[in-house]
Amino acid sequence: MAVIGAEGLSFQTVSLSSLVRGEKPALAFFEAIDILGLLCWLFKDELLAKISASLDEVADDKAALSQQQREQMEAQIMADALMIERAECSLVWHAEAQHETIDLRSDTTPMALLGVQLVNQPRANGSGTSAGHAFDIVQPWRR
């Protein structure tokens, strides 16, 4: 945050911009010392202690999920999201078959787009320490 160099002591800066209103609106730029960053740097331990105390104050450990419950819920959410995305891709492919153009979302997952499912299977010969991987075609449009 603070640097001592040939020019002396200097602090991290932040670039600011602002719209100047008037007869002809203009854009103004200004470089200033990053005060928020400086304060966080100076009072790091105090800030972390206050944040930790605030989290402890609002935490409800009795209602918290166990690690296993969180993993199960996350897996279910991911499976549901993939199922919905597969249905969306199926609708896009169906529209394309009707000569309609609908773009897929840019963040469409490849598994939904291609209609495949990752399946982990143990190795046939039992050697090695990691499970083998295979893809199965799920074709949600034919279910």
N, C-alpha and C positions, 0 to 999 in steps of 0.2 A: 504494500500500500504506500509506504513512504520509501523513497529511494534517495540515497546520498550519492551524488555523482560529482563530476567536475564543476557543475554549475551550482552546487549546494544541495539543499534538501528540496525534493519535489514530491508531489503527491499524485496519485492516479487521477486522471481527468475523465470527464464524460462529455460527449458532444450533445448539445441541445439544439433544437430547431423550433422556430415559432413563426406563425403567420402574422405579418405586420399588416394591419388594416389601415386603409386610407384611400385616397383617390385611386392609386394604383397599388393593389395588394402585392406584397413582396414576401419572400421567405428569408428569414434571418437565421444565422447559425452562430452559436456561441460555445466555447469550450470552458468548462468550469471544473473545479475540484469536485470529485465524487464524494460528497459529504456523507451520504448514507453508507457507502462502502468504507469510508474512513472511520465512521462511528462503529460499524460492525467489526472492523479490524481492531480498533482500540478497546472495545468492550466485549470481545468475543466470549470470554469465560462467563461474564455476567449474563449475556444474552442466552447462551446455551443453558445456564442454570435456570433462568426464568422460563425458557421454553420447556425444559424438562419438568419443572414444577407445574406448569400449566397442563402439560399432558398427563401427569400423574393425578392432577385434580379432576380432570374430566374422564379419565379412564375408568371403565367398568369391567374389571377383570372377571367378575362372576358371569357376565353376559358374553364375554369374548369367546370366539370359536377356538377350538383346538387346532393344531397344525393339520391333523388328519381331516377335520371337518372343512377347513379352508381349502385344502387340496381337492377334496371331493366336490365342493361347491364350484371351485374354479374349473374343474374338469367338466362338470355338468353345464356350466355357462358356455365354455368353449365348444362343447358338443352341440348345444342348442344354437349358438351363433353360426357354426358351420352348416348345420341343417338348414337354417334360414337362408344362408348365403347360397347353398346348393339349389334351394327352391327359386331364389332370385335368378341364378344363372340358367336354370331350366326354363323360366319364363322368357328370358332374353333369347335363348336358342329357339324357343317356340315362336316368338315374334319374328325372328330372322327367317324361319321356315315359311312364314306368311308374307315375306318380302317387306318387312318393316325393319327399320334400323333403330336399334336402341343400344347405346354404348354401355359397356360394362363399367362399373366403378373402377377407378385406377388402383384402389387398394384391395381388389378382389383376390382372395387367396388362390393359389394355383390348385390346391386340392379341390376346391369348390368348382373352379373353372373347368378342370379336366374330368371331374367326377371320379376321383380316386380317393382311396382311404389308406392311410399308413397302418400296417399291421406288423406288430413285433412278434416274431416267432423264434423259439430256441433253435440253435443250430442242430442240424440232423445228426452230426457226429458227436455233438456234445463238447467239442474242443473250444478253447478260447474263453475269454472272460466277458464278451459282450454278445448280446442277442443279435441275430440277423434281422434285416429289414426287408419288407416286401410291400409292393403296392397291389391292392385289389381294386378293380373297377367296380364302383358302387352303382352307377347309373340311376340317380334318384328319379329321373323322369320315367323310368320303367317300373317303379315300385307300385 
